């Protein structure tokens, strides 16, 4: 059973910043690509950013230059630093862990991010 524990969501004004955190077990963290997805009301869940166990990162075009994903191996934690937030970034953000590209994705419980204009 993969457990992903998220924190850090909240309400922020446009232009502000938030940092999301996701902690998991050492085994999960060491062997999985970790990531963040988001789902806005009435929309499909979409990829925000991922970081592989080797440190390679991937970002959605909509967040490039504003969001940074990173991982702390000592704390088994992945972070999403979100700067220059826009109202369209409002969504529930989900932490993810995936062993291989063809593997099932494991999800956290989600954390709400609301950006007011």
C-alpha positions in Angstrom: 0.0 0.0 0.0 1.6 3.3 -1.2 0.8 6.2 1.1 1.4 9.8 0.0 0.8 12.5 2.5 0.4 16.0 1.1 0.4 19.4 2.8 0.7 23.1 1.9 -2.4 24.0 0.0 -4.4 27.1 0.8 -5.7 30.5 -0.5 -3.4 33.0 -2.0 -3.8 36.1 -4.1 -2.7 36.2 -7.7 1.0 36.7 -8.0 1.6 35.0 -4.7 3.5 31.8 -3.9 2.8 28.5 -2.2 4.8 25.4 -1.6 3.3 21.9 -1.6 4.9 19.0 0.1 4.4 15.2 -0.3 6.0 12.6 2.0 6.1 8.9 1.5 8.0 5.8 2.5 11.7 5.5 1.6 11.0 2.5 -0.7 8.3 4.4 -2.6 10.4 7.5 -2.8 13.6 5.8 -4.0 12.1 3.7 -6.8 9.3 5.9 -8.2 8.9 8.9 -10.3 7.2 11.4 -8.1 5.0 14.2 -9.3 2.1 16.6 -9.0 -1.1 16.6 -11.0 -4.1 18.9 -10.6 -7.8 18.9 -11.3 -10.0 21.9 -11.6 -13.8 21.7 -11.3 -15.3 20.3 -14.4 -11.9 19.4 -15.9 -9.8 16.3 -16.3 -6.8 15.7 -14.0 -3.7 17.0 -15.7 0.0 16.7 -15.2 1.8 19.6 -13.5 5.3 18.3 -13.0 7.3 15.2 -12.3 10.7 14.3 -11.0 12.3 10.9 -11.6 14.3 9.0 -9.0 17.4 10.2 -10.9 16.3 13.8 -10.7 15.1 14.5 -14.2 12.2 16.9 -14.3 9.2 17.4 -16.6 6.8 20.3 -16.5 3.5 21.2 -18.2 3.9 24.2 -20.5 1.4 26.2 -18.5 3.7 26.2 -15.4 7.1 26.3 -16.9 9.1 29.2 -15.4 6.7 29.6 -12.5 6.7 26.2 -10.7 9.6 24.1 -9.5 9.5 20.5 -8.5 12.3 19.1 -6.3 12.9 16.1 -4.1 14.7 15.8 -0.7 16.1 12.3 -0.5 16.8 12.6 3.2 13.2 13.4 4.0 11.5 11.2 1.4 9.6 14.3 0.3 8.8 16.0 -3.0 8.0 19.6 -3.2 6.2 21.9 -5.6 7.2 25.5 -5.3 4.6 27.6 -7.0 5.4 31.2 -7.8 3.5 33.9 -9.8 0.3 32.1 -9.2 -2.7 32.8 -11.4 -6.4 32.3 -10.9 -6.3 29.5 -13.5 -4.0 27.6 -11.2 -6.9 27.0 -8.8 -7.4 23.3 -8.5 -7.0 20.3 -6.2 -3.4 19.2 -6.4 -2.5 15.6 -6.1 0.8 14.0 -5.3 1.7 11.0 -7.5 4.1 8.1 -7.5 4.7 5.9 -10.5 7.2 3.0 -10.7 7.3 2.8 -14.5 5.6 4.8 -17.3 3.2 1.9 -17.8 2.6 1.3 -14.1 -0.5 2.4 -12.3 -0.2 5.8 -10.7 -0.6 6.0 -6.9 -2.3 9.1 -5.6 -2.3 11.2 -2.5 -5.6 12.6 -1.0 -5.3 15.9 -2.7 -4.8 19.5 -1.4 -6.8 22.5 -2.5 -5.0 25.5 -4.0 -7.2 28.6 -4.5 -5.8 31.7 -6.2 -7.9 34.8 -6.0 -7.8 37.6 -8.5 
